[in-house]
Amino acid sequence: SDLIGARVELLIAMGDIPAATELINQVPSNAQNRRLLRNEVDSLFMRNDNARVCNLVASQIRDVDTPYWQKAHIFCQSLDGEIDKASLGASLLRETGDNDQVFHGLLNQLSGLGKFKVVSLIDPDPLYFAMVRAANADLPDDVVTSNNPAILRTIATIPNARPELRLDAAERAEAMGALDTEILRQLYAGVSISEISFENSLASEDPKMGPIGRASLYRKALVEGVPTATAELLSKAFKYSREAGRYESMARVFLPILKNVSPTHDLVWFVPEAIRALLTAGDLKSLAPWLSLLNSSAMLNDAASKIQKEIRPLAKLAGGIDNNDWQPEMLGEWRAILNETSEENIENPRSSHDLATLVYCLLDGLGEQVPDNYWEGIMDGPLHNPA
C-alpha cells in the first residue's frame, strides 16, 4: 500500500542515500506520511545535513511525537545552544522510562557536562552518527561489524572517526556497491597515517594485513616511479587482500596504477597477478597486452607456459579470450597443473577436485563444451558436491 515508502527504505538500506533523497523530494507535500518523514530524517542525518534535518524536525515535532523524533528535537536544541530546553526534554524522556545511555551521554558531552565514551554502537540509528560527529566523540570498534551498507558508508565519511575504522567501513561499503571506488581511493590517499605505522605497514609480511596496511601500499604504489617496484607493491597488495577477503575491492582500487604498468618481458613473473586483477576489475581492454606477453613468453619459457595453461579457464569465463583462442582440451592441461598444486595443499587435499567441479559447471552453464572424460575425472568425489 506504500510503494514509495518501501522503495525509499530499500534504497537507504542499500546505502544509496542520494537516490533515496531524490525520490523523497519527488513526493508532493500532501502525500507525505510518517514513514517517509522518518526516512527523510534518517537520510539527512546520514548526509550530515543538520540544518535541514533540524528545520524538518521542528516543523513536524507537534504532529510526530515518537521517542526518536523527541530525541532528534532535543539534539537540534543542543546544536542551537538551547541547553536548558534540551536538558528539560532529556529529563522528561528519562521520566518516561527512556534509559538510552548513548543518547544521554552524548547529549551531556554536547552540552559541556562532561566527556562520554561510547562503548558499543552496533547498527545504530542515523541520529547517533550525527551526535557522535557533533560531539567529536570516538566511535567504538564494534560499529564496523554492521552488515548495513548505509551504516558502513556513513562511518566511512565521518571525519573524526579513527582512520582504521573509516577505511575498514569504506572497504566493506565499496565491496557492497554502496561506496564509489574513487572515494575509497581518496580515503586511502588522504587518511592520516603516522610515519611509524606507514613504514611498519610497508614492511609487514602479515597475511592478515589490515586497512591501514592496504592504504600504505596504495600510497606507496601511487608515487613509485620504477615499474618493477610498482609491480612488487601491487603483487603484495593483491596477495594479502586475497587472504583478507578484500581482493575484488583491491583489484578495482589499484586498477589505475596497474594500467600504468607496461607489460614487459622482465615482468613475466607478474603476469598472473596482473591478468587476474584486470579480469576481476572487468578491464578487458587493458588485459590484451598482458595476454599477448604471456602467449609470446609461453613459447620460449616453461614457467610462462605453465602460467598460460593455468590462467586460460579463468580468462575464458571472464570473457578475456575468444573462441579462436580456446579449445575444450585445454582443460586437461589446466587440470594437470591444478593437481600438482593440490598435492602441496595439506589443509585442503580436495581443492583440485572441488575447483575442477566448479569450473566445469560454470563453463557448461555458459554453453561451453566440457568433454565427457573430464566429467568422469571428477566422479570419484562425493555424490553431492555443491558447485
Residue, then its C-alpha position, 0 to 999 in steps of 0.5 A: s500500500d506504500l510503494i514509495g515508502a518501501r522503495v525509499e527504505l530499500l534504497i537507504a538500506m542499500g546505502d544509496i542515500p542520494a537516490a533515496t533523497e531524490l525520490i523523497n523530494q519527488v513526493p508532493s507535500n500532501a502525500q507525505n506520511r510518517r514513514l517517509l518523514r522518518n526516512e527523510v530524517d534518517s537520510l539527512f542525518m546520514r548526509n550530515d545535513n543538520a540544518r535541514v534535518c533540524n528545520l524538518v524536525a521542528s516543523q513536524i515535532r507537534d504532529v510526530d511525537t515518537p521517542y526518536w523524533q523527541k530525541a532528534h528535537i532535543f539534539c537540534q536544541s543542543l546544536d542551537g545552544e538551547i541547553d536548558k530546553a534540551s536538558l528539560g526534554a532529556s529529563l522528561l524522556r528519562e521520566t518516561g522510562d527512556n534509559d538510552q545511555v548513548f543518547h544521554g551521554l552524548l547529549n551531556q558531552l554536547s552540552g559541556l557536562g562532561k566527556f562520554k565514551v561510547v562503548s558499543l554502537i552496533d547498527p545504530d540509528p542515523l541520529y547517533f552518527a550525527m551526535v557522535r560527529a557533533a560531539n567529536a566523540d570516538l566511535p567504538d570498534d564494534v560499529v564496523t561489524s554492521n552488515n548495513p551498507a548505509i551504516l558502513r558508508t556513513i562511518a566511512t565519511i565521518p571525519n573524526a572517526r579513527p582512520e582504521l575504522r573509516l577505511d575498514a567501513a569504506e572497504r566493506a561499503e565499496a565491496m557492497g556497491a554502496l561506496d564509489t571506488e574513487i572515494l575509497r581511493q581518496l580515503y586511502a590517499g588522504v587518511s592520516i597515517s603516522e610515519i611509524s605505522f606507514e613504514n611498519s605497514l610497508a614492511s609487514e609480511d602479515p597475511k592478515m594485513g589490515p586497512i591501514g596496511r592496504a592504504s600504505l601500499y596504495r600510497k606507496a604504489l601511487v608515487e613509485g616511479v620504477p615499474t618493477a617496484t610498482a609491480e612488487l607493491l601491487s603483487k603484495a597488495f593483491k596477495y594479502s587482500r586475497e587472504a583478507g577477503r578484500y581482493e575484488s575491492m583491491a583489484r578495482v582500487f589499484l586498477p589505475i596504477l596497474k594500467n600504468v604498468s607496461p607489460t614487459h618481458d622482465l615482468v613475466w613473473f607478474v603476469p598472473e597477478a596482473i591478468r587476474a586483477l584486470l579480469t576481476a576489475g572487468d578491464l578487458k581492454s587493458l588485459a590484451p597486452w598482458l595476454s599477448l606477453l604471456n602467449s609470446s613468453a609461453m613459447l620460449n619459457d616453461a614457467a610462462s607456459k605453465i602460467q598460460k595453461e593455468i590462467r586460460p579457464l579463468a580468462k575464458l569465463a571472464g570473457g578475456i579470450d575468444n573462441n579462436d583462442w580456446q579449445p575444450e582440451m585445454l582443460g586437461e592441461w589446466r587440470a594437470i597443473l591444478n593437481e600438482t598444486s593440490e598435492e602441496n595443499i595439506e589443509n585442503p587435499r580436495s581443492s583440485h577436485d572441488l575447483a575442477t567441479l566448479v569450473y566445469c559447471l560454470l563453463d557448461g552453464l555458459g554453453e561451453q563444451v566440457p568433454d565427457n572424460y573430464w566429467e568422469g575425472i571428477m566422479d570419484g568425489p562425493l555424490h553431492n558436491p555443491a558447485 
